[in-house]
Amino acid sequence: MQYEDILNHIGPFGKYQKLLVCALFLVIIPPPFHFIGQVFLAANTDHWCAVPASQVINCSQLQLAECQEEQKSYSIPYEIDDDGNKVYSSCERYVMNDEDVGRNMSFNSTDVISCDAGWEFDHSRYKSTINEDFSLVCDRKDLPAYAQSVWFAGLLVGSLVWGSVGDWIGRRKTFILNVILVTISSTVTSFVPNFTAYAAMRFFTAACAYGGSLMLYVLASEIVGPKNRVGTTTVLFLVFAVGYMILSLLAFLLREWRHLQLAISLPFVLTFLVIIVFPESPRWLITKGRYKEATKIIEKIAQVNGTEAPEDLLNKLSEDSKEDKKQPSRIPVTQLDLIRTPNLRKKTLILWVDWFVVNMVYYGLSLSTSALGVDDYLAAFVSGAIEIPSYLFCWYVMNRFGRRITLVAFYIFGGVFCLITIFIPLGAARAAVAMFGKFAITAAFGHIYIYSLEIYPTSIRSIGIGTSSMMARVSGILCPIILNLGKYWKPLPLCVFGGSAIIAGVLSLMLPETMGYSLPDTIQDGENFGKGRSFQLCIKGNDDGENESPTQAPINYLPLSTKDQTPKQPVGV
């Protein structure tokens, strides 16, 4: 009997699942604080050279802004821009003697030195940033960007580590470990004394925040029925977008970076409340042969949902538990199991390309989009808000038209809009077309997560998502380099983004449709799943309204023996 049959008996999306999803909201909201938090923590502010104390003018009769302007006017070199405004140097000051203070004199432009007494910063918007506290300006101005690369490196390591850990020790234990580590690392970041410590703590926060989020999405996909899988995961994506908007409000209220960092870290403490109700995945327990534990959780879900689990199924699981003790120990799964057999290898390689491209194009468009003409806080709020309609649209079309053809459409439309943007001059029309492209790619971002969860079999699902996310993190690190290629030829980044998205869309045609199908459990199930359905654009339904494929053999979702999970002779495509 398939695991989905168990869910149908106890309720595929009953009271238990609904309460659990609501509890997961507490865990989903904090991560986006840190994903884009550096927009405010390392915000660029106007700065100029400080002068020695003996050369500071007397401003007792002036307002602060007037005093700063007076100080800069005689101590800082400047140029006149096209609009006739003064643009003061950020990294040089005039060479002066103490007796020159207060004189209205003209200096030779060659009589300048680098900032030897530190810098003054404009505090009209931000009271403090890491740029000010750690002097990340002038010859150190690239360090905040390196910190963001370190963040992506943390996500990369997290995608490598936590996927395997989740399949090894389970979803619940991995989640608890990540909650503890991310709470510690993010809180400590608020008190670091230097940039090196800041970057190191951001690295650990990224790795652990990713691990916790990964376990949430995996559990959500495994504990609800197939028809509710897309809706549940999409709701979690929507909550993630809400987190973006909440961040802008917190940043608006807290203008000092250490206060903001602490404020976005303390919500992780609330996630400890979720540990009480966070269950182990029954599907994972069954694939590991731990049937008694799975039976207890299934009975609990049925009790809360007001239903009963089928007695014959539970008895069968208990019998299999006794037989499983006589079998040799199972061989631990590894990343190699993703590419060991031909059909699973084909799907894995395509998914890796899809994750690499969607992450690269998403961040590429986000980083290259011109300012919206509003302040930083409103821009961040709008950036989060625009993802909500994109995810809702993705949710609708995935359930209406299936998984594969909609993913193909998102990639191709996103790529085409990127290429069209090249030929449109700067202005409202170009911005509008670029936003259409970002809308499509954002939808693809939400889509590929759900689609991958449905394609990878349970026994290696966390590993599959982890390695796929690893490919995405690699493209995130490369994205700034691709954008820099624009200095050689301006349309080149958009050509890369648009062309890559179209290629990913075409390759996705070779993935199987998953809407309405039971999730594969074992590696052999994953190998069999989708054979002969690579380019099938329509979904064939049976008389009961369920989707079926005449070329796919029925799948036994009770765990197979070790030799069945890793066949010696790969099955042909």
Buried (B, 14 or more C-beta within 10 A) or exposed (E): BBBBEBBBBBBBBBBBBBEBBEBBBBBBBBBBBBBBBBBBBBBEBEBBBBBEEEBBBEEEEBEEEEBBEBBBEBBBBEEEEEEEEEEBBBBBBBBBEEEBBEEEEEBEEEEBEEBEBBBBBEBEBBBBBBBBBBBBBBEEBEBBEEBBBBBBBBBBBBBBBBBBBBBBEBBBBBBBBBBBBBBBBBBBBBEBEEBEBBBBBBBBBBBBBBBBBBBBBBBBBBBBBBEBBBBBBBBBBBBBBBBBBBBBEBBBEBBBBBBBBBBBBBBBEEBBEBBEEBBBBBBBBBBBBBBEBBBBBBBBBBBBBEBEBBEEBBEBBEEBBEEBEEEEEBEEBEBEBBBBBBBBBBBBBBBBBBBBBBBBBBBBBBEBBEEEEEEBBEBBBBBBBBBBEBBBBBBEBBBEBBBBBBBBBBBBBBBBBBBBBBEBEEEEEBBEBBBBBBBBBBBBBBBBBBBBBBBBBBBBBBBBBBBBBBBBBBBBBBBBEBBEEBEEEEEBBBBBBBBBBBBBBEBBBBBBBBBBBBBBBBBBBBBBBBBEBBEBEEBEEEEEEEBBBEEBEEBBBBBBEEEEBBBEEEEEE
